[in-house]
Amino acid sequence: MTLLEVKDLRAGYGRSEVLHGISFTVGAGEIAVMLGANGAGKTTTLRALSGLIDRRGDVAINGEKLPAGDAARAVSERLAHVPEGRGTFPGFTVHENLMLGAYTRRDRAAVAQDVAYWQEFFPILGQRAKQRAGTLSGGEQQMLAIARAMMLRPQLLILDEPSQGLAPVIVRDLFSRLSEINKSMGIAMLIVEQNAHLSLSIAARGYVLEAGKISVSQPAAELQANDEIRRAYLGG
């Protein structure tokens, strides 16, 4: 079953078009990975999906089309975005950041339960609930960014370079946690990532974006075995 369907997506900045009519899907409960060199349009794709920039083309979640440039509608359709650089609110505490992730919800008792759940899932967040987010390490901030996004109870989680700037051991743990979230909760994910090895290892499908166009669309296992892709993105 298709959760996210994107058709002929075009987006950019000012008069500069970055995406030149890309089409792809993410299945319900599926992890999909988008690979590509810097400047290929990966971040622009995620921003267009979540309504942060204007776009042309169709974006639908569960068959419901999302209007262009409407971030509030994307949130209402339970699309959560973890941006590049994590996007936590450094002056607010860990607990306050988590509560901000639930700002559209009115089920306060369930919100409190979710805060407790994510503070247990990422124990460091519970230990530092009253600490300002800006004082956390990079890995801790990324955990907070993911937990805050999950406070929306999304059906689709999109992540932009979650491994950026993190030590390898932290990256491995982070991707293990993302896989656990996907398997235990059935949350679909679209991950833009430079670490092709790890991201493809937890994914069902991969896309390669080149100069604003999708050049390859294959199951993740086939992408890992693709000689051309391996040379370009997997170091082999």
C-alpha positions as CSV (number, residue, x, y, z in Angstrom):
1,M,0.0,0.0,0.0
2,T,1.3,3.4,-1.0
3,L,1.5,6.0,1.8
4,L,3.3,8.9,0.0
5,E,3.0,9.4,-3.7
6,V,4.9,12.2,-5.4
7,K,4.3,13.0,-9.1
8,D,6.2,15.5,-11.3
9,L,7.6,17.4,-8.3
10,R,9.2,20.7,-9.2
11,A,10.7,23.1,-6.7
12,G,13.5,25.6,-6.2
13,Y,14.4,29.0,-4.9
14,G,13.4,32.2,-6.7
15,R,13.8,31.7,-10.4
16,S,16.2,28.7,-10.0
17,E,14.5,25.4,-10.4
18,V,16.3,22.6,-8.4
19,L,13.9,19.7,-8.9
20,H,12.9,18.9,-12.5
21,G,9.8,16.8,-12.2
22,I,10.6,13.9,-9.9
23,S,8.2,11.1,-9.1
24,F,8.5,8.5,-6.4
25,T,6.6,6.6,-3.7
26,V,7.0,5.5,-0.1
27,G,4.9,2.5,1.0
28,A,3.1,2.3,4.3
29,G,5.5,1.2,7.0
30,E,8.4,1.3,4.6
31,I,11.8,3.0,4.9
32,A,13.0,4.6,1.7
33,V,16.4,6.3,1.3
34,M,17.3,9.1,-1.1
35,L,21.0,9.3,-2.1
36,G,22.8,11.9,-4.1
37,A,25.7,14.2,-4.2
38,N,25.6,17.6,-2.6
39,G,23.5,20.0,-4.6
40,A,21.4,17.2,-6.2
41,G,18.2,18.5,-4.6
42,K,17.7,16.1,-1.7
43,T,17.1,18.8,1.0
44,T,14.9,20.7,-1.5
45,T,12.8,17.6,-1.9
46,L,12.1,17.2,1.8
47,R,11.4,20.9,2.2
48,A,8.9,20.8,-0.7
49,L,7.2,17.7,0.8
50,S,6.7,19.4,4.2
51,G,5.4,22.7,2.8
52,L,8.4,24.8,3.7
53,I,8.9,26.0,0.2
54,D,6.6,26.4,-2.8
55,R,6.4,23.6,-5.4
56,R,4.6,22.3,-8.4
57,G,3.4,18.8,-9.0
58,D,1.3,16.5,-6.8
59,V,2.1,15.3,-3.3
60,A,-0.4,12.9,-1.7
61,I,-0.5,11.1,1.6
62,N,-3.0,8.2,1.7
63,G,-4.4,9.6,-1.5
64,E,-5.1,13.0,0.0
65,K,-3.3,15.7,-2.0
66,L,-1.3,18.3,0.0
67,P,-1.5,21.9,-1.1
68,A,1.8,23.5,-2.0
69,G,3.6,25.6,0.6
70,D,1.3,24.6,3.4
71,A,3.3,23.3,6.3
72,A,0.4,23.2,8.6
73,R,-1.5,20.9,6.3
74,A,1.5,18.6,6.1
75,V,1.6,18.4,9.9
76,S,-2.2,17.8,10.0
77,E,-1.6,14.8,7.7
78,R,1.0,13.6,10.3
79,L,4.1,14.3,8.3
80,A,7.0,15.0,10.7
81,H,10.3,16.6,9.4
82,V,13.6,16.3,11.2
83,P,15.7,18.9,9.3
84,E,19.4,19.0,8.5
85,G,21.2,20.4,11.6
86,R,18.5,18.9,13.9
87,G,16.5,22.0,14.4
88,T,16.0,21.7,18.1
89,F,15.2,24.9,20.1
90,P,18.5,25.5,22.0
91,G,17.1,27.9,24.6
92,F,14.3,25.5,25.6
93,T,14.7,22.5,27.8
94,V,14.5,18.9,26.6
95,H,11.1,18.6,28.1
96,E,9.9,21.8,26.5
97,N,11.2,20.7,23.1
98,L,9.2,17.4,23.4
99,M,6.1,19.3,24.3
100,L,6.6,21.6,21.2
101,G,6.5,18.5,19.1
102,A,2.9,17.8,20.3
103,Y,1.6,21.4,19.9
104,T,-1.2,20.4,17.5
105,R,-2.5,17.6,19.8
106,R,-5.2,18.1,22.4
107,D,-5.0,14.6,24.1
108,R,-2.9,15.9,27.0
109,A,-2.9,12.6,29.0
110,A,-1.6,10.8,25.9
111,V,0.9,13.5,25.3
112,A,2.3,13.0,28.8
113,Q,2.5,9.3,28.2
114,D,4.4,9.9,25.0
115,V,6.9,12.2,26.7
116,A,7.5,9.4,29.2
117,Y,7.9,6.8,26.5
118,W,10.4,8.8,24.5
119,Q,12.4,9.7,27.6
120,E,12.6,6.0,28.3
121,F,13.4,5.1,24.6
122,F,16.2,7.6,24.7
123,P,17.2,7.4,28.4
124,I,19.5,10.4,28.1
125,L,16.5,12.6,27.4
126,G,14.9,11.6,30.6
127,Q,18.1,12.2,32.5
128,R,18.4,15.7,31.0
129,A,14.7,16.7,30.8
130,K,15.4,20.0,32.5
131,Q,18.6,20.8,30.6
132,R,18.6,23.3,27.8
133,A,18.7,21.6,24.4
134,G,21.6,23.8,23.3
135,T,23.9,22.2,25.9
136,L,23.4,18.7,24.6
137,S,26.0,16.9,22.5
138,G,25.3,16.5,18.8
139,G,24.1,12.9,19.2
140,E,21.8,13.8,22.1
141,Q,20.3,16.7,20.1
142,Q,19.6,14.3,17.2
143,M,17.9,11.9,19.6
144,L,15.8,14.9,20.8
145,A,15.0,16.0,17.3
146,I,13.7,12.5,16.4
147,A,11.7,12.2,19.7
148,R,10.2,15.6,19.2
149,A,9.1,14.7,15.7
150,M,7.6,11.4,17.0
151,M,5.5,13.4,19.5
152,L,3.3,14.3,16.5
153,R,2.6,10.5,16.2
154,P,3.4,10.8,12.5
155,Q,2.6,8.3,9.8
156,L,5.5,9.5,7.8
157,L,8.9,10.7,9.3
158,I,11.3,12.4,6.9
159,L,14.9,13.0,8.0
160,D,17.6,15.1,6.4
161,E,21.1,13.8,7.0
162,P,20.6,12.4,10.5
163,S,24.2,11.2,10.7
164,Q,25.7,14.6,9.9
165,G,28.5,15.5,12.3
166,L,28.2,12.5,14.5
167,A,30.7,9.9,15.6
168,P,30.4,6.5,13.8
169,V,29.4,4.6,17.0
170,I,26.6,7.1,17.6
171,V,25.5,6.9,14.0
172,R,25.2,3.1,14.2
173,D,23.1,3.4,17.4
174,L,20.9,6.1,15.8
175,F,20.1,4.0,12.7
176,S,19.4,1.0,15.0
177,R,16.9,3.1,16.8
178,L,15.3,4.3,13.6
179,S,14.9,0.7,12.5
180,E,13.4,-0.2,15.8
181,I,10.9,2.6,15.6
182,N,10.0,1.5,12.0
183,K,9.5,-2.2,13.0
184,S,7.8,-1.7,16.3
185,M,5.4,1.2,15.3
186,G,5.1,0.7,11.5
187,I,6.2,4.3,10.9
188,A,7.2,5.0,7.3
189,M,10.4,7.0,6.8
190,L,12.1,8.9,4.0
191,I,15.7,9.4,4.8
192,V,18.1,11.6,3.0
193,E,21.6,10.4,4.0
194,Q,25.3,10.4,2.9
195,N,26.0,7.2,4.9
196,A,24.7,4.9,2.2
197,H,25.9,1.7,3.8
198,L,23.8,2.2,7.0
199,S,20.8,3.8,5.5
200,L,20.4,1.2,2.8
201,S,20.9,-1.6,5.4
202,I,17.6,-0.6,7.1
203,A,15.7,0.4,4.0
204,A,13.3,-1.4,1.6
205,R,13.9,1.0,-1.3
206,G,16.4,3.5,-2.5
207,Y,16.4,6.4,-4.9
208,V,19.4,8.2,-6.4
209,L,18.9,11.9,-7.2
210,E,21.2,13.5,-9.7
211,A,20.9,17.2,-10.8
212,G,17.3,17.4,-9.7
213,K,16.2,14.2,-11.4
214,I,15.8,10.6,-10.1
215,S,18.3,8.5,-12.0
216,V,17.9,5.2,-10.2
217,S,15.0,3.6,-8.3
218,Q,15.6,0.1,-6.9
219,P,15.1,-2.1,-3.9
220,A,17.7,-1.3,-1.3
221,A,19.4,-4.6,-1.6
222,E,19.8,-4.2,-5.4
223,L,21.2,-0.7,-4.9
224,Q,23.8,-2.1,-2.5
225,A,24.8,-4.7,-5.2
226,N,24.8,-2.1,-8.0
227,D,28.5,-1.7,-9.1
228,E,28.0,1.9,-10.3
229,I,26.2,2.9,-7.1
230,R,28.7,1.1,-4.9
231,R,31.6,3.1,-6.6
232,A,29.8,6.4,-6.2
233,Y,28.3,6.1,-2.8
234,L,29.5,3.0,-1.0
235,G,33.2,3.4,-1.5
236,G,33.7,0.1,-3.4
